[in-house]
Amino acid sequence: MDVNTKKLKKNAFRVTKVRDFTAIRIRVPGGHLEAKYLLALQDIAETYGNGTVHITNRQGFEIPGIPFDQMARVNELLQPLISGLDINQEKPGEGYPSSGTRNIVACIGNRVCPFACYDTTSFAQRIEKAVFPNDLHFKIALTGCPNDCAKVRMHDFGIIGMTEPRFEKERCVSCRGCIRACKNKSVEALSEQNYRPSRNSEKCIGCGECVLNCPMSAWTRSEQKYYRLTLLGRSGKRNPRLGIDFVKWIDEDSIIKIILNTYDYVKQYINPQAPGGKEHIGYIVDRTGVPEYIKWAFKDVKLPPIAEVSSPLYWGGKIY
């Protein structure tokens, strides 16, 4: 059977090593879905695939062993899942309209984890609505706190939850629990002054350990949600590297705007001869220079007053 492989991959199917068979990649923004949708995946895998489901490292699913001539039927069966996860579509019933921007990864967040500073799933789903569908190769990941269980520094955009701790001295009993926790579990941003904890705002990473370890609730999380945005981590064969800090104490609106601005930047500068039409953002920034990227990234962005922008930006890592 002759198949347009470019069209196949755009529709989120994969070219596999088994001739005439493909695999469908299923988006789960933020890695969270209702259990009822798992029955649909089982039905597709057992009826049209080889009976197995692979959980991808990007928190989606992949069903292998699907004959090329069954792709249209599989897309129809996926529609309840796509609609239920509120994923943007151009033509319902025809599956995913693109696959360039990868599934958005998120740790479990504060719906479950006491360390998380925010609801990672909700923010991941908000980003999904803003950026998908798109054929450009972007990888975005979110983690609830600086523990970084989602390994976000391996992505083009890493979003790390922060909180600006609020202190009520009237509730403090000078137990030093927060100071010990910050020293043993974090970055030692608290010290004792006149029998009360004093916070070094420049050193604080917003992890919330002081909040978790105060028996009197003298420390509380800020109502405003803040984040650390890291930039342009990547794996791959050529020049792998970790993402670096870009903006500290940034808000959600600014993060989304910077990501959307980066799509515009990539459309302007991507190498049209790049294999498969895919080029990592970091290679483009290396080619155009960081100042040019910064100009695009901050277009119409209104950072909160507390925000700190890192400068200069420098990525280390293996160079071939």
C-alpha positions in Angstrom: 0.0 0.0 0.0 1.4 3.4 -1.0 1.3 5.9 1.8 2.2 9.5 2.0 4.5 9.3 5.0 4.7 13.1 5.5 0.9 13.2 5.8 0.9 10.1 8.0 3.4 11.6 10.5 1.5 14.9 10.5 -1.6 12.9 11.6 0.4 11.6 14.6 1.0 8.2 13.1 4.5 6.8 13.1 6.6 5.1 10.4 7.6 1.8 12.1 10.1 -0.9 11.2 7.3 -3.3 10.2 6.3 -2.8 6.6 2.7 -1.8 6.0 2.1 -1.2 9.8 2.1 2.0 11.8 1.6 3.2 15.3 -0.7 6.0 16.6 0.6 8.5 19.1 -2.0 9.8 21.5 -1.8 13.2 23.2 -2.5 13.5 26.9 -1.7 17.1 27.9 -0.3 17.3 31.4 -0.4 13.5 31.5 -3.8 13.4 33.1 -7.1 11.9 31.8 -10.2 10.2 33.1 -9.9 6.4 33.5 -12.9 5.8 31.2 -10.8 6.7 28.1 -8.5 3.8 28.8 -11.2 1.4 27.5 -11.1 3.1 24.1 -7.4 2.6 24.0 -7.8 -1.1 24.9 -10.4 -1.5 22.1 -8.2 0.1 19.5 -5.1 -1.9 20.6 -6.9 -5.2 20.6 -9.1 -4.7 17.4 -6.7 -2.7 15.1 -3.3 -2.9 16.8 -1.1 -5.8 18.1 -2.8 -5.9 21.5 -0.3 -3.7 23.3 -0.1 -0.1 24.4 3.2 1.7 25.0 3.4 4.5 27.6 5.7 7.1 26.1 8.3 9.1 28.0 6.2 12.2 27.2 3.2 10.9 29.2 1.2 9.9 26.1 0.3 6.5 24.6 1.4 4.8 21.5 -0.5 1.8 20.0 1.6 -0.2 17.5 0.7 -2.7 14.9 -2.0 -0.8 13.1 -2.4 -1.6 9.3 -2.2 1.5 7.1 -5.7 0.8 5.7 -7.1 1.1 9.2 -5.8 4.6 10.1 -9.1 6.3 9.2 -11.1 4.0 11.4 -8.7 4.4 14.3 -9.0 8.2 14.0 -12.8 7.8 14.3 -12.5 5.8 17.4 -10.1 8.3 18.9 -12.6 11.1 18.6 -14.3 10.7 22.0 -10.8 10.9 23.7 -9.7 13.9 21.7 -13.0 15.7 22.4 -12.9 14.7 26.1 -9.4 16.1 26.5 -10.5 19.3 24.7 -7.7 19.1 22.2 -8.0 21.6 19.3 -9.0 20.0 16.0 -9.6 21.3 12.5 -11.8 18.4 11.3 -13.3 16.2 14.1 -13.1 12.5 13.2 -9.9 12.8 11.3 -7.6 12.5 14.3 -4.8 14.9 15.3 -4.1 17.8 12.9 -0.4 17.9 13.6 2.4 16.2 15.6 5.3 18.7 15.6 4.7 20.2 19.0 5.1 17.3 21.3 2.7 16.3 24.2 3.1 18.7 27.1 4.6 16.9 30.1 3.7 17.7 33.7 4.3 16.2 37.1 1.3 15.4 39.2 1.2 18.9 40.8 -0.6 20.2 43.8 -3.7 18.2 43.2 -1.8 15.4 44.9 1.7 16.4 45.9 2.2 18.6 49.0 5.5 19.9 47.6 4.0 21.3 44.4 3.4 25.1 44.3 0.6 25.0 41.6 -1.8 22.8 39.6 0.5 21.6 36.8 -2.2 19.8 34.9 -4.4 22.9 34.5 -1.5 25.0 33.3 -0.4 22.3 30.9 -3.9 22.1 29.5 -4.0 25.9 29.1 -0.7 25.9 27.2 -2.0 23.1 25.0 -5.0 25.2 24.0 -2.7 28.1 23.1 -0.1 26.2 21.1 -1.7 23.1 19.5 -2.0 22.2 16.6 1.4 23.2 15.3 3.9 21.4 13.1 7.0 23.1 14.6 9.1 20.9 16.9 8.6 22.2 20.4 9.0 20.4 23.7 7.4 21.9 26.8 7.4 20.5 30.4 6.0 21.6 33.8 7.0 20.7 37.3 5.4 21.8 40.5 8.5 22.7 42.5 12.3 22.9 42.3 12.5 19.2 42.9 11.9 19.0 39.2 10.5 15.5 39.1 9.5 16.1 35.4 13.1 16.8 34.4 12.0 20.0 32.7 15.6 21.3 32.0 15.7 18.7 29.2 13.1 20.6 27.2 12.9 23.7 25.0 10.7 25.3 27.7 10.9 24.2 31.3 8.4 25.6 33.8 9.2 25.2 37.5 6.7 26.2 40.2 7.6 28.8 42.8 5.9 30.5 45.7 6.9 33.8 47.4 6.5 32.8 51.0 4.5 35.1 53.3 5.5 35.4 56.9 3.2 36.4 59.9 5.5 37.0 62.8 2.6 37.0 65.3 2.2 33.3 64.7 5.9 32.4 64.9 7.0 30.6 68.1 10.7 30.7 67.2 11.0 26.9 66.8 13.5 27.3 63.9 11.7 24.5 62.0 11.6 26.5 58.8 15.3 27.5 59.1 16.4 23.8 59.6 14.2 22.7 56.6 15.6 25.4 54.3 19.2 24.5 55.3 18.8 20.7 55.0 16.3 20.4 52.1 16.8 23.6 50.1 19.3 26.5 49.6 19.7 28.0 53.1 17.8 31.2 52.3 16.6 31.6 55.9 18.5 32.8 58.9 17.6 33.8 62.4 17.5 37.4 63.5 16.1 38.5 66.9 14.7 35.0 67.4 12.7 35.2 64.1 13.4 33.8 60.6 14.7 36.2 58.1 14.4 35.4 54.3 17.1 36.3 51.8 14.8 37.1 48.8 17.8 37.0 46.3 18.7 33.5 47.4 15.2 32.1 47.8 14.1 29.6 45.1 10.4 29.6 46.1 10.3 25.9 47.0 7.9 26.3 49.9 9.8 24.1 52.4 9.3 26.8 55.0 5.6 26.6 54.5 5.5 22.8 54.8 7.7 22.7 57.9 6.1 25.5 60.0 3.9 23.9 62.7 2.1 27.3 63.4 1.3 28.2 59.7 3.4 31.4 60.2 4.6 30.8 56.6 2.1 30.6 53.8 2.2 30.4 50.0 1.7 33.5 48.1 -1.7 33.9 46.4 0.0 34.9 43.2 1.5 31.9 41.3 5.1 32.4 40.1 7.4 30.3 38.0 11.0 29.8 36.9 11.2 29.5 33.1 14.2 27.6 31.8 15.2 27.7 28.2 16.4 25.4 25.4 17.5 22.2 27.0 17.8 19.3 24.5 19.0 15.7 24.1 19.8 14.2 20.8 22.9 13.1 18.9 24.4 16.6 18.5 25.4 18.9 21.3 23.0 17.8 24.1 22.7 20.3 26.9 20.5 21.3 29.9 18.1 24.2 29.8 19.3 27.3 31.7 17.4 29.9 33.8 15.7 32.5 31.7 13.2 34.3 33.9 12.7 33.8 37.6 9.4 34.9 39.3 7.5 35.0 36.0 3.7 34.7 35.7 1.6 32.4 33.5 0.5 35.0 30.9 4.1 36.0 30.3 5.2 32.4 29.9 2.5 31.7 27.3 3.3 34.9 25.4 7.1 34.1 25.3 6.3 30.6 23.9 4.0 32.0 21.2 6.6 34.6 20.3 9.1 31.8 20.0 6.9 30.1 17.4 6.9 33.3 15.4 10.7 33.5 15.8 11.2 29.9 14.6 8.9 30.5 11.6 11.1 33.4 10.6 14.4 31.7 11.0 14.0 27.9 10.6 16.3 26.3 8.1 14.0 25.4 5.1 16.5 22.6 4.2 16.4 21.0 7.7 15.8 17.2 7.6 12.1 16.5 7.8 11.4 20.3 8.1 12.4 19.9 11.8 15.1 22.0 13.6 15.6 22.3 17.3 15.0 25.9 18.6 18.5 25.9 20.2 20.2 25.4 16.9 18.3 28.4 15.5 19.3 30.5 18.5 22.9 29.4 18.1 22.7 30.5 14.4 20.9 33.9 14.8 22.5 34.8 18.2 20.9 35.2 21.6 20.1 39.0 21.3 17.9 38.4 18.2 16.0 35.7 20.0 15.5 37.8 23.1 14.1 40.6 20.9 11.4 38.2 19.6 10.8 36.4 22.9 9.9 39.6 24.9 7.7 41.2 22.2 4.6 42.6 24.0 5.5 40.7 27.2 4.6 42.5 30.5 6.6 40.8 33.2 5.5 41.2 36.9 7.6 43.7 38.9 9.2 40.9 40.9 10.5 39.1 37.7 14.3 38.6 37.3 15.7 38.1 33.8 19.0 36.2 33.6 21.8 37.7 31.6 24.0 36.8 29.9 22.5 33.5 28.6 25.1 30.7 28.1 24.5 27.0 27.5 27.3 24.6 28.3 27.2 20.9 27.3 29.0 18.6 24.9 30.2 20.2 21.7 30.9 18.0 18.7 
